[in-house]
Amino acid sequence: MNQETNNILNRHEEDLNRINDQRRLWLYASSVVFVSTIFLIFGWNWLSGLESSELWWFIVSCMLITSINWWYWTMKVIRIILKYQAIEYELLKDILNDVAELKASITTLKHRELDKLK
C-alpha cells in the first residue's frame, strides 16, 4: 500500500473515532434533553404559573441553542461521511485497476511460460 493511501486511511480512522466520541457526547446531551422534556410535560402547570420572563427566556434559549448545535453537527457529520464515501470509491477504483493490471501481468507471464515449454 502506498504512503498516500495509508495517510488517507489513517485520517479516515481518526475522523471516525472523533465522530464516535462526539456521538457519545450527544447521547449524554440527549438524555438531559429527554429529562428536560419530561420535566416540561409533567411540570407544565407549575411552569405556566410562574411569572418570570427570565426563566422562559432561559428555557427557550437553551432549547434553541441545543437544536441549532445538533442540526449543524448532524450536517457536518453527513458532509464528512459523504466525503469519505467518495474517497472510498476512489480507493476501490484504484484497487480494481491494480488487480486488473496484476491479472494482465500474470496472464502475460503465463503465456510466455507456455511459449517456452513448446
MOPAC internal coordinates of N, CA, C and O (Angstrom, degrees):
PM7 1SCF
backbone

  N    0.0000 0     0.00 0     0.00 0    0    0    0
  C    1.4614 1     0.00 0     0.00 0    1    0    0
  C    1.5312 1   107.14 1     0.00 0    2    1    0
  O    1.2310 1   120.86 1   -46.07 1    3    2    1
  N    1.3149 1   115.96 1   133.93 1    3    2    1
  C    1.4608 1   118.13 1  -177.93 1    5    3    2
  C    1.5303 1   111.16 1   -78.11 1    6    5    3
  O    1.2310 1   121.06 1   -12.76 1    7    6    5
  N    1.3024 1   115.58 1   167.24 1    7    6    5
  C    1.4713 1   122.17 1  -174.33 1    9    7    6
  C    1.5270 1   111.97 1   -64.09 1   10    9    7
  O    1.2310 1   120.25 1   140.63 1   11   10    9
  N    1.3287 1   117.12 1   -39.37 1   11   10    9
  C    1.4685 1   120.32 1  -178.91 1   13   11   10
  C    1.5359 1   110.81 1   -63.61 1   14   13   11
  O    1.2310 1   120.61 1   135.86 1   15   14   13
  N    1.3152 1   116.44 1   -44.14 1   15   14   13
  C    1.4660 1   120.77 1   178.22 1   17   15   14
  C    1.5182 1   110.44 1   -63.39 1   18   17   15
  O    1.2310 1   120.80 1   138.00 1   19   18   17
  N    1.3100 1   116.08 1   -42.00 1   19   18   17
  C    1.4673 1   120.65 1   178.21 1   21   19   18
  C    1.5235 1   111.14 1   -61.65 1   22   21   19
  O    1.2310 1   120.03 1   137.71 1   23   22   21
  N    1.3353 1   117.55 1   -42.29 1   23   22   21
  C    1.4710 1   121.02 1   177.61 1   25   23   22
  C    1.5214 1   111.32 1   -63.71 1   26   25   23
  O    1.2310 1   120.17 1   138.29 1   27   26   25
  N    1.3255 1   117.28 1   -41.71 1   27   26   25
  C    1.4605 1   121.16 1   178.84 1   29   27   26
  C    1.5205 1   110.52 1   -61.05 1   30   29   27
  O    1.2310 1   120.76 1   134.61 1   31   30   29
  N    1.3289 1   116.16 1   -45.39 1   31   30   29
  C    1.4628 1   120.04 1  -179.43 1   33   31   30
  C    1.5290 1   111.61 1   -65.73 1   34   33   31
  O    1.2310 1   120.02 1   141.77 1   35   34   33
  N    1.3302 1   117.56 1   -38.23 1   35   34   33
  C    1.4647 1   120.56 1   178.13 1   37   35   34
  C    1.5291 1   111.51 1   -65.75 1   38   37   35
  O    1.2310 1   120.50 1   136.27 1   39   38   37
  N    1.3395 1   116.65 1   -43.73 1   39   38   37
  C    1.4719 1   119.78 1   176.68 1   41   39   38
  C    1.5224 1   110.91 1   -62.77 1   42   41   39
  O    1.2310 1   121.18 1   139.57 1   43   42   41
  N    1.3152 1   115.36 1   -40.43 1   43   42   41
  C    1.4597 1   121.08 1   179.28 1   45   43   42
  C    1.5361 1   110.22 1   -60.25 1   46   45   43
  O    1.2310 1   120.63 1   134.58 1   47   46   45
  N    1.3132 1   116.40 1   -45.42 1   47   46   45
  C    1.4700 1   120.57 1   179.40 1   49   47   46
  C    1.5303 1   111.54 1   -64.92 1   50   49   47
  O    1.2310 1   120.23 1   138.36 1   51   50   49
  N    1.3281 1   117.17 1   -41.64 1   51   50   49
  C    1.4672 1   120.74 1   178.15 1   53   51   50
  C    1.5248 1   111.06 1   -62.52 1   54   53   51
  O    1.2310 1   120.45 1   135.92 1   55   54   53
  N    1.3338 1   116.75 1   -44.08 1   55   54   53
  C    1.4656 1   120.17 1   178.79 1   57   55   54
  C    1.5216 1   111.72 1   -63.69 1   58   57   55
  O    1.2310 1   120.53 1   138.89 1   59   58   57
  N    1.3233 1   116.59 1   -41.11 1   59   58   57
  C    1.4648 1   119.48 1   178.31 1   61   59   58
  C    1.5304 1   111.35 1   -63.75 1   62   61   59
  O    1.2310 1   120.46 1   140.23 1   63   62   61
  N    1.3187 1   116.73 1   -39.77 1   63   62   61
  C    1.4737 1   119.81 1   177.05 1   65   63   62
  C    1.5267 1   111.05 1   -65.27 1   66   65   63
  O    1.2310 1   120.35 1   139.65 1   67   66   65
  N    1.3290 1   116.94 1   -40.35 1   67   66   65
  C    1.4650 1   120.83 1   178.58 1   69   67   66
  C    1.5319 1   110.77 1   -64.76 1   70   69   67
  O    1.2310 1   120.44 1   137.29 1   71   70   69
  N    1.3381 1   116.76 1   -42.71 1   71   70   69
  C    1.4611 1   120.53 1   178.27 1   73   71   70
  C    1.5270 1   110.14 1   -63.39 1   74   73   71
  O    1.2310 1   120.27 1   140.73 1   75   74   73
  N    1.3162 1   117.08 1   -39.27 1   75   74   73
  C    1.4632 1   120.52 1   178.85 1   77   75   74
  C    1.5273 1   111.08 1   -65.05 1   78   77   75
  O    1.2310 1   120.14 1   139.91 1   79   78   77
  N    1.3288 1   117.35 1   -40.09 1   79   78   77
  C    1.4648 1   120.37 1   176.37 1   81   79   78
  C    1.5238 1   110.96 1   -63.27 1   82   81   79
  O    1.2310 1   120.63 1   137.32 1   83   82   81
  N    1.3266 1   116.41 1   -42.68 1   83   82   81
  C    1.4651 1   120.18 1   177.63 1   85   83   82
  C    1.5257 1   110.81 1   -64.43 1   86   85   83
  O    1.2310 1   120.56 1   143.04 1   87   86   85
  N    1.3205 1   116.54 1   -36.96 1   87   86   85
  C    1.4624 1   120.82 1   177.93 1   89   87   86
  C    1.5251 1   110.57 1   -61.04 1   90   89   87
  O    1.2310 1   120.51 1   138.75 1   91   90   89
  N    1.3306 1   116.63 1   -41.25 1   91   90   89
  C    1.4717 1   120.05 1   177.05 1   93   91   90
  C    1.5253 1   111.28 1   -62.70 1   94   93   91
  O    1.2310 1   120.37 1   137.80 1   95   94   93
  N    1.3417 1   116.89 1   -42.20 1   95   94   93
  C    1.4640 1   119.69 1   178.27 1   97   95   94
  C    1.5249 1   111.10 1   -62.37 1   98   97   95
  O    1.2310 1   120.48 1   137.99 1   99   98   97
  N    1.3369 1   116.69 1   -42.01 1   99   98   97
  C    1.4621 1   119.81 1   178.41 1  101   99   98
  C    1.5281 1   110.77 1   -66.61 1  102  101   99
  O    1.2310 1   120.16 1   149.77 1  103  102  101
  N    1.3249 1   117.29 1   -30.23 1  103  102  101
  C    1.4593 1   119.91 1   176.49 1  105  103  102
  C    1.5240 1   110.12 1   -65.19 1  106  105  103
  O    1.2310 1   120.45 1   137.17 1  107  106  105
  N    1.3285 1   116.74 1   -42.83 1  107  106  105
  C    1.4676 1   120.11 1   176.42 1  109  107  106
  C    1.5298 1   110.78 1   -64.67 1  110  109  107
  O    1.2310 1   120.94 1   137.54 1  111  110  109
  N    1.3377 1   115.80 1   -42.46 1  111  110  109
  C    1.4663 1   119.64 1   178.92 1  113  111  110
  C    1.5257 1   110.95 1   -63.98 1  114  113  111
  O    1.2310 1   120.23 1   143.95 1  115  114  113
  N    1.3200 1   117.16 1   -36.05 1  115  114  113
  C    1.4623 1   119.37 1   179.71 1  117  115  114
  C    1.5194 1   111.32 1   -67.80 1  118  117  115
  O    1.2310 1   119.98 1   151.31 1  119  118  117
  N    1.3278 1   117.64 1   -28.69 1  119  118  117
  C    1.4701 1   118.62 1   176.07 1  121  119  118
  C    1.5258 1   110.12 1   -68.13 1  122  121  119
  O    1.2310 1   120.25 1   144.87 1  123  122  121
  N    1.3364 1   117.13 1   -35.13 1  123  122  121
  C    1.4683 1   120.15 1   175.79 1  125  123  122
  C    1.5270 1   109.74 1   -66.53 1  126  125  123
  O    1.2310 1   120.50 1   138.20 1  127  126  125
  N    1.3191 1   116.65 1   -41.80 1  127  126  125
  C    1.4632 1   120.80 1   178.09 1  129  127  126
  C    1.5247 1   110.19 1   -63.74 1  130  129  127
  O    1.2310 1   119.97 1   139.45 1  131  130  129
  N    1.3165 1   117.67 1   -40.55 1  131  130  129
  C    1.4592 1   121.76 1   178.62 1  133  131  130
  C    1.5243 1   110.98 1   -61.94 1  134  133  131
  O    1.2310 1   120.52 1   133.02 1  135  134  133
  N    1.3320 1   116.62 1   -46.98 1  135  134  133
  C    1.4693 1   120.43 1   178.85 1  137  135  134
  C    1.5265 1   110.30 1   -63.72 1  138  137  135
  O    1.2310 1   120.44 1   140.05 1  139  138  137
  N    1.3216 1   116.76 1   -39.95 1  139  138  137
  C    1.4680 1   120.39 1   178.44 1  141  139  138
  C    1.5258 1   111.20 1   -63.94 1  142  141  139
  O    1.2310 1   120.47 1   139.87 1  143  142  141
  N    1.3186 1   116.70 1   -40.13 1  143  142  141
  C    1.4632 1   120.33 1   178.58 1  145  143  142
  C    1.5281 1   110.92 1   -65.02 1  146  145  143
  O    1.2310 1   120.57 1   137.20 1  147  146  145
  N    1.3114 1   116.52 1   -42.80 1  147  146  145
  C    1.4725 1   120.10 1   176.75 1  149  147  146
  C    1.5188 1   109.97 1   -61.31 1  150  149  147
  O    1.2310 1   120.63 1   138.05 1  151  150  149
  N    1.3317 1   116.40 1   -41.95 1  151  150  149
  C    1.4630 1   120.17 1   178.16 1  153  151  150
  C    1.5302 1   110.93 1   -62.28 1  154  153  151
  O    1.2310 1   120.56 1   137.70 1  155  154  153
  N    1.3439 1   116.53 1   -42.30 1  155  154  153
  C    1.4668 1   119.80 1   178.63 1  157  155  154
  C    1.5286 1   111.59 1   -63.67 1  158  157  155
  O    1.2310 1   120.56 1   140.46 1  159  158  157
  N    1.3105 1   116.54 1   -39.54 1  159  158  157
  C    1.4646 1   119.71 1  -179.63 1  161  159  158
  C    1.5255 1   111.32 1   -66.26 1  162  161  159
  O    1.2310 1   120.77 1   128.40 1  163  162  161
  N    1.3366 1   116.13 1   -51.60 1  163  162  161
  C    1.4637 1   119.07 1  -175.33 1  165  163  162
  C    1.5259 1   113.66 1   -82.53 1  166  165  163
  O    1.2310 1   120.43 1   160.42 1  167  166  165
  N    1.3288 1   116.79 1   -19.58 1  167  166  165
  C    1.4564 1   119.58 1  -179.91 1  169  167  166
  C    1.5125 1   113.69 1  -105.72 1  170  169  167
  O    1.2310 1   120.83 1  -162.73 1  171  170  169
  N    1.3337 1   116.03 1    17.27 1  171  170  169
  C    1.4548 1   120.07 1  -176.04 1  173  171  170
  C    1.5207 1   112.40 1   -60.56 1  174  173  171
  O    1.2310 1   120.31 1   136.66 1  175  174  173
  N    1.3015 1   117.00 1   -43.34 1  175  174  173
  C    1.4698 1   119.53 1  -179.44 1  177  175  174
  C    1.5306 1   110.70 1   -60.96 1  178  177  175
  O    1.2310 1   120.74 1   137.71 1  179  178  177
  N    1.3121 1   116.18 1   -42.29 1  179  178  177
  C    1.4686 1   119.86 1   179.02 1  181  179  178
  C    1.5245 1   110.24 1   -66.39 1  182  181  179
  O    1.2310 1   120.42 1   135.55 1  183  182  181
  N    1.3542 1   116.80 1   -44.45 1  183  182  181
  C    1.4674 1   120.55 1  -179.12 1  185  183  182
  C    1.5285 1   111.83 1   -66.13 1  186  185  183
  O    1.2310 1   120.36 1   139.77 1  187  186  185
  N    1.3302 1   116.91 1   -40.23 1  187  186  185
  C    1.4667 1   118.94 1  -178.13 1  189  187  186
  C    1.5238 1   111.68 1   -68.78 1  190  189  187
  O    1.2310 1   120.42 1   159.59 1  191  190  189
  N    1.3254 1   116.80 1   -20.41 1  191  190  189
  C    1.4607 1   120.38 1   177.42 1  193  191  190
  C    1.5193 1   113.17 1   -79.82 1  194  193  191
  O    1.2310 1   120.32 1   164.86 1  195  194  193
  N    1.3164 1   116.98 1   -15.14 1  195  194  193
  C    1.4617 1   120.43 1  -179.50 1  197  195  194
  C    1.5245 1   110.18 1   -77.35 1  198  197  195
  O    1.2310 1   121.26 1   -40.63 1  199  198  197
  N    1.2869 1   115.20 1   139.37 1  199  198  197
  C    1.4679 1   120.26 1  -179.72 1  201  199  198
  C    1.5264 1   111.76 1  -100.69 1  202  201  199
  O    1.2310 1   120.20 1  -168.66 1  203  202  201
  N    1.3276 1   117.23 1    11.34 1  203  202  201
  C    1.4623 1   121.62 1  -176.29 1  205  203  202
  C    1.5285 1   110.41 1   -83.37 1  206  205  203
  O    1.2310 1   121.16 1   -72.34 1  207  206  205
  N    1.3169 1   115.38 1   107.66 1  207  206  205
  C    1.4658 1   118.80 1   178.23 1  209  207  206
  C    1.5308 1   110.95 1   -71.08 1  210  209  207
  O    1.2310 1   120.22 1   153.31 1  211  210  209
  N    1.3325 1   117.19 1   -26.69 1  211  210  209
  C    1.4750 1   120.20 1   177.57 1  213  211  210
  C    1.5273 1   110.60 1   -63.19 1  214  213  211
  O    1.2310 1   120.57 1   138.91 1  215  214  213
  N    1.3314 1   116.51 1   -41.09 1  215  214  213
  C    1.4570 1   120.17 1   179.03 1  217  215  214
  C    1.5241 1   110.51 1   -63.24 1  218  217  215
  O    1.2310 1   119.83 1   136.97 1  219  218  217
  N    1.3208 1   117.94 1   -43.03 1  219  218  217
  C    1.4519 1   121.17 1   178.93 1  221  219  218
  C    1.5201 1   111.17 1   -65.38 1  222  221  219
  O    1.2310 1   120.17 1   138.88 1  223  222  221
  N    1.3290 1   117.28 1   -41.12 1  223  222  221
  C    1.4632 1   120.32 1   176.35 1  225  223  222
  C    1.5267 1   110.39 1   -61.22 1  226  225  223
  O    1.2310 1   120.58 1   139.60 1  227  226  225
  N    1.3245 1   116.49 1   -40.40 1  227  226  225
  C    1.4649 1   121.03 1   179.35 1  229  227  226
  C    1.5294 1   110.43 1   -63.65 1  230  229  227
  O    1.2310 1   120.27 1   133.70 1  231  230  229
  N    1.3174 1   117.08 1   -46.30 1  231  230  229
  C    1.4676 1   120.86 1  -179.30 1  233  231  230
  C    1.5228 1   110.89 1   -62.48 1  234  233  231
  O    1.2310 1   120.44 1   130.04 1  235  234  233
  N    1.3137 1   116.77 1   -49.96 1  235  234  233
  C    1.4722 1   120.71 1  -178.73 1  237  235  234
  C    1.5253 1   110.32 1   -64.57 1  238  237  235
  O    1.2310 1   119.80 1   139.09 1  239  238  237
  N    1.3209 1   118.00 1   -40.91 1  239  238  237
  C    1.4673 1   121.10 1   179.87 1  241  239  238
  C    1.5235 1   111.05 1   -62.62 1  242  241  239
  O    1.2310 1   120.42 1   134.95 1  243  242  241
  N    1.3204 1   116.80 1   -45.05 1  243  242  241
  C    1.4720 1   120.40 1   178.89 1  245  243  242
  C    1.5237 1   110.94 1   -61.86 1  246  245  243
  O    1.2310 1   120.49 1   138.15 1  247  246  245
  N    1.3193 1   116.67 1   -41.85 1  247  246  245
  C    1.4564 1   120.01 1   179.40 1  249  247  246
  C    1.5305 1   110.99 1   -64.64 1  250  249  247
  O    1.2310 1   120.34 1   136.48 1  251  250  249
  N    1.3263 1   116.96 1   -43.52 1  251  250  249
  C    1.4665 1   120.14 1   179.62 1  253  251  250
  C    1.5233 1   112.26 1   -66.14 1  254  253  251
  O    1.2310 1   120.59 1   135.64 1  255  254  253
  N    1.3156 1   116.48 1   -44.36 1  255  254  253
  C    1.4689 1   120.17 1  -179.67 1  257  255  254
  C    1.5175 1   110.46 1   -62.51 1  258  257  255
  O    1.2310 1   120.19 1   136.56 1  259  258  257
  N    1.3181 1   117.24 1   -43.44 1  259  258  257
  C    1.4636 1   120.92 1   178.61 1  261  259  258
  C    1.5233 1   110.95 1   -62.99 1  262  261  259
  O    1.2310 1   120.41 1   135.55 1  263  262  261
  N    1.3194 1   116.81 1   -44.45 1  263  262  261
  C    1.4668 1   120.51 1  -179.51 1  265  263  262
  C    1.5244 1   111.58 1   -63.96 1  266  265  263
  O    1.2310 1   120.36 1   135.20 1  267  266  265
  N    1.3147 1   116.93 1   -44.80 1  267  266  265
  C    1.4684 1   120.79 1  -179.50 1  269  267  266
  C    1.5266 1   110.68 1   -64.88 1  270  269  267
  O    1.2310 1   120.16 1   134.90 1  271  270  269
  N    1.3316 1   117.31 1   -45.10 1  271  270  269
  C    1.4701 1   120.26 1   178.11 1  273  271  270
  C    1.5224 1   111.54 1   -61.14 1  274  273  271
  O    1.2310 1   120.67 1   136.12 1  275  274  273
  N    1.3233 1   116.32 1   -43.88 1  275  274  273
  C    1.4560 1   119.77 1   180.00 1  277  275  274
  C    1.5251 1   110.11 1   -62.63 1  278  277  275
  O    1.2310 1   120.13 1   136.58 1  279  278  277
  N    1.3296 1   117.36 1   -43.42 1  279  278  277
  C    1.4591 1   121.30 1  -178.94 1  281  279  278
  C    1.5245 1   111.02 1   -61.06 1  282  281  279
  O    1.2310 1   119.72 1   131.21 1  283  282  281
  N    1.3465 1   118.13 1   -48.79 1  283  282  281
  C    1.4550 1   120.49 1  -179.20 1  285  283  282
  C    1.5204 1   111.88 1   -66.42 1  286  285  283
  O    1.2310 1   119.98 1   143.26 1  287  286  285
  N    1.3311 1   117.65 1   -36.74 1  287  286  285
  C    1.4548 1   120.37 1   177.32 1  289  287  286
  C    1.5279 1   109.94 1   -64.06 1  290  289  287
  O    1.2310 1   120.38 1   136.48 1  291  290  289
  N    1.3197 1   116.87 1   -43.52 1  291  290  289
  C    1.4610 1   120.86 1   179.61 1  293  291  290
  C    1.5233 1   111.06 1   -62.38 1  294  293  291
  O    1.2310 1   119.93 1   135.35 1  295  294  293
  N    1.3275 1   117.74 1   -44.65 1  295  294  293
  C    1.4555 1   120.61 1   179.04 1  297  295  294
  C    1.5300 1   110.93 1   -64.79 1  298  297  295
  O    1.2310 1   119.78 1   143.43 1  299  298  297
  N    1.3272 1   118.03 1   -36.57 1  299  298  297
  C    1.4607 1   121.62 1   178.19 1  301  299  298
  C    1.5280 1   110.11 1   -65.46 1  302  301  299
  O    1.2310 1   120.31 1   136.32 1  303  302  301
  N    1.3202 1   117.01 1   -43.68 1  303  302  301
  C    1.4632 1   120.60 1   179.60 1  305  303  302
  C    1.5269 1   110.20 1   -63.79 1  306  305  303
  O    1.2310 1   120.07 1   137.54 1  307  306  305
  N    1.3252 1   117.47 1   -42.46 1  307  306  305
  C    1.4617 1   120.34 1   178.15 1  309  307  306
  C    1.5263 1   110.52 1   -61.94 1  310  309  307
  O    1.2310 1   120.07 1   138.93 1  311  310  309
  N    1.3346 1   117.46 1   -41.07 1  311  310  309
  C    1.4675 1   121.19 1   178.43 1  313  311  310
  C    1.5279 1   110.42 1   -62.60 1  314  313  311
  O    1.2310 1   120.04 1   135.65 1  315  314  313
  N    1.3331 1   117.53 1   -44.35 1  315  314  313
  C    1.4696 1   121.36 1   179.65 1  317  315  314
  C    1.5248 1   110.44 1   -64.04 1  318  317  315
  O    1.2310 1   120.35 1   136.60 1  319  318  317
  N    1.3166 1   116.94 1   -43.40 1  319  318  317
  C    1.4646 1   120.51 1  -179.62 1  321  319  318
  C    1.5244 1   110.79 1   -63.69 1  322  321  319
  O    1.2310 1   120.21 1   137.75 1  323  322  321
  N    1.3270 1   117.21 1   -42.25 1  323  322  321
  C    1.4659 1   120.03 1   178.09 1  325  323  322
  C    1.5265 1   111.47 1   -64.65 1  326  325  323
  O    1.2310 1   120.75 1   140.02 1  327  326  325
  N    1.3389 1   116.17 1   -39.98 1  327  326  325
  C    1.4682 1   120.02 1   178.46 1  329  327  326
  C    1.5251 1   110.29 1   -61.86 1  330  329  327
  O    1.2310 1   120.69 1   135.04 1  331  330  329
  N    1.3204 1   116.29 1   -44.96 1  331  330  329
  C    1.4543 1   119.07 1  -179.32 1  333  331  330
  C    1.5248 1   112.27 1   -72.48 1  334  333  331
  O    1.2310 1   119.98 1   152.45 1  335  334  333
  N    1.3086 1   117.65 1   -27.55 1  335  334  333
  C    1.4635 1   119.96 1   174.02 1  337  335  334
  C    1.5274 1   109.49 1   -63.37 1  338  337  335
  O    1.2310 1   120.34 1   137.18 1  339  338  337
  N    1.3197 1   116.95 1   -42.82 1  339  338  337
  C    1.4654 1   120.69 1   177.86 1  341  339  338
  C    1.5313 1   110.68 1   -63.78 1  342  341  339
  O    1.2310 1   120.35 1   138.73 1  343  342  341
  N    1.3231 1   116.94 1   -41.27 1  343  342  341
  C    1.4698 1   120.65 1   178.01 1  345  343  342
  C    1.5259 1   110.39 1   -63.24 1  346  345  343
  O    1.2310 1   120.30 1   138.94 1  347  346  345
  N    1.3334 1   117.03 1   -41.06 1  347  346  345
  C    1.4601 1   120.27 1   179.30 1  349  347  346
  C    1.5277 1   111.13 1   -63.00 1  350  349  347
  O    1.2310 1   120.28 1   140.86 1  351  350  349
  N    1.3298 1   117.07 1   -39.14 1  351  350  349
  C    1.4662 1   119.44 1   176.95 1  353  351  350
  C    1.5207 1   110.98 1   -63.48 1  354  353  351
  O    1.2310 1   120.33 1   139.44 1  355  354  353
  N    1.3281 1   116.98 1   -40.56 1  355  354  353
  C    1.4657 1   120.01 1   177.64 1  357  355  354
  C    1.5267 1   110.89 1   -63.32 1  358  357  355
  O    1.2310 1   120.31 1   137.73 1  359  358  357
  N    1.3395 1   117.01 1   -42.27 1  359  358  357
  C    1.4594 1   120.20 1   178.24 1  361  359  358
  C    1.5262 1   110.92 1   -63.66 1  362  361  359
  O    1.2310 1   120.53 1   139.17 1  363  362  361
  N    1.3363 1   116.59 1   -40.83 1  363  362  361
  C    1.4648 1   119.53 1   177.61 1  365  363  362
  C    1.5282 1   111.62 1   -63.85 1  366  365  363
  O    1.2310 1   120.40 1   140.56 1  367  366  365
  N    1.3259 1   116.84 1   -39.44 1  367  366  365
  C    1.4615 1   120.21 1   176.79 1  369  367  366
  C    1.5246 1   110.36 1   -61.80 1  370  369  367
  O    1.2310 1   120.49 1   136.17 1  371  370  369
  N    1.3536 1   116.67 1   -43.83 1  371  370  369
  C    1.4644 1   120.36 1   178.68 1  373  371  370
  C    1.5275 1   110.67 1   -61.81 1  374  373  371
  O    1.2310 1   120.45 1   137.30 1  375  374  373
  N    1.3250 1   116.75 1   -42.70 1  375  374  373
  C    1.4705 1   120.75 1   179.33 1  377  375  374
  C    1.5297 1   110.09 1   -63.09 1  378  377  375
  O    1.2310 1   120.53 1   135.69 1  379  378  377
  N    1.3335 1   116.60 1   -44.31 1  379  378  377
  C    1.4678 1   119.79 1   179.08 1  381  379  378
  C    1.5233 1   111.43 1   -63.20 1  382  381  379
  O    1.2310 1   120.04 1   140.83 1  383  382  381
  N    1.3244 1   117.53 1   -39.17 1  383  382  381
  C    1.4719 1   120.57 1   176.37 1  385  383  382
  C    1.5209 1   111.04 1   -64.06 1  386  385  383
  O    1.2310 1   120.55 1   137.04 1  387  386  385
  N    1.3371 1   116.56 1   -42.96 1  387  386  385
  C    1.4618 1   120.22 1   178.51 1  389  387  386
  C    1.5275 1   111.19 1   -62.72 1  390  389  387
  O    1.2310 1   120.34 1   139.10 1  391  390  389
  N    1.3305 1   116.95 1   -40.90 1  391  390  389
  C    1.4648 1   120.73 1   178.93 1  393  391  390
  C    1.5290 1   110.03 1   -65.52 1  394  393  391
  O    1.2310 1   120.41 1   139.09 1  395  394  393
  N    1.3362 1   116.83 1   -40.91 1  395  394  393
  C    1.4732 1   119.88 1   178.29 1  397  395  394
  C    1.5285 1   110.74 1   -63.45 1  398  397  395
  O    1.2310 1   119.99 1   138.11 1  399  398  397
  N    1.3385 1   117.63 1   -41.89 1  399  398  397
  C    1.4678 1   120.85 1   177.98 1  401  399  398
  C    1.5241 1   110.60 1   -64.69 1  402  401  399
  O    1.2310 1   120.68 1   138.93 1  403  402  401
  N    1.3228 1   116.31 1   -41.07 1  403  402  401
  C    1.4588 1   120.57 1   179.02 1  405  403  402
  C    1.5280 1   110.52 1   -64.37 1  406  405  403
  O    1.2310 1   120.73 1   138.51 1  407  406  405
  N    1.3183 1   116.22 1   -41.49 1  407  406  405
  C    1.4643 1   120.95 1   177.61 1  409  407  406
  C    1.5218 1   110.70 1   -61.44 1  410  409  407
  O    1.2310 1   120.77 1   135.59 1  411  410  409
  N    1.3347 1   116.13 1   -44.41 1  411  410  409
  C    1.4610 1   119.97 1   178.90 1  413  411  410
  C    1.5276 1   110.60 1   -63.26 1  414  413  411
  O    1.2310 1   120.02 1   139.81 1  415  414  413
  N    1.3262 1   117.57 1   -40.19 1  415  414  413
  C    1.4691 1   120.98 1   179.08 1  417  415  414
  C    1.5230 1   111.11 1   -65.44 1  418  417  415
  O    1.2310 1   120.15 1   137.92 1  419  418  417
  N    1.3090 1   117.31 1   -42.08 1  419  418  417
  C    1.4649 1   121.13 1   179.28 1  421  419  418
  C    1.5222 1   110.31 1   -65.36 1  422  421  419
  O    1.2310 1   120.77 1   138.20 1  423  422  421
  N    1.3278 1   116.13 1   -41.80 1  423  422  421
  C    1.4652 1   119.87 1   178.31 1  425  423  422
  C    1.5209 1   110.38 1   -62.09 1  426  425  423
  O    1.2310 1   120.00 1   137.46 1  427  426  425
  N    1.3267 1   117.61 1   -42.54 1  427  426  425
  C    1.4617 1   121.81 1   178.42 1  429  427  426
  C    1.5260 1   110.88 1   -62.48 1  430  429  427
  O    1.2310 1   120.41 1   134.98 1  431  430  429
  N    1.3315 1   116.83 1   -45.02 1  431  430  429
  C    1.4662 1   120.93 1   178.72 1  433  431  430
  C    1.5275 1   111.01 1   -63.70 1  434  433  431
  O    1.2310 1   120.72 1   140.68 1  435  434  433
  N    1.3082 1   116.24 1   -39.32 1  435  434  433
  C    1.4615 1   120.98 1   179.66 1  437  435  434
  C    1.5271 1   110.30 1   -62.91 1  438  437  435
  O    1.2310 1   120.39 1   135.86 1  439  438  437
  N    1.3377 1   116.86 1   -44.14 1  439  438  437
  C    1.4562 1   120.93 1   178.89 1  441  439  438
  C    1.5259 1   111.23 1   -64.80 1  442  441  439
  O    1.2310 1   119.96 1   142.07 1  443  442  441
  N    1.3120 1   117.68 1   -37.93 1  443  442  441
  C    1.4713 1   121.11 1   178.09 1  445  443  442
  C    1.5248 1   110.23 1   -63.77 1  446  445  443
  O    1.2310 1   121.00 1   136.31 1  447  446  445
  N    1.3369 1   115.70 1   -43.69 1  447  446  445
  C    1.4635 1   119.37 1  -179.52 1  449  447  446
  C    1.5339 1   111.10 1   -66.06 1  450  449  447
  O    1.2310 1   121.05 1   142.19 1  451  450  449
  N    1.3296 1   115.60 1   -37.81 1  451  450  449
  C    1.4752 1   118.73 1   177.78 1  453  451  450
  C    1.5215 1   110.43 1   -66.77 1  454  453  451
  O    1.2310 1   120.42 1   141.85 1  455  454  453
  N    1.3381 1   116.79 1   -38.15 1  455  454  453
  C    1.4578 1   120.48 1   178.64 1  457  455  454
  C    1.5501 1   111.18 1   -65.05 1  458  457  455
  O    1.2310 1   120.87 1   143.98 1  459  458  457
  N    1.3310 1   115.94 1   -36.02 1  459  458  457
  C    1.4673 1   120.14 1   179.25 1  461  459  458
  C    1.5341 1   110.86 1   -68.14 1  462  461  459
  O    1.2310 1   120.34 1   146.09 1  463  462  461
  N    1.3056 1   116.96 1   -33.91 1  463  462  461
  C    1.4501 1   120.86 1  -178.96 1  465  463  462
  C    1.5307 1   112.83 1   -73.21 1  466  465  463
  O    1.2310 1   119.94 1   158.08 1  467  466  465
  N    1.3051 1   117.72 1   -21.92 1  467  466  465
  C    1.4734 1   122.07 1  -179.09 1  469  467  466
  C    1.4732 1   111.47 1   -79.08 1  470  469  467
  O    1.2310 1   120.10 1   180.00 1  471  470  469

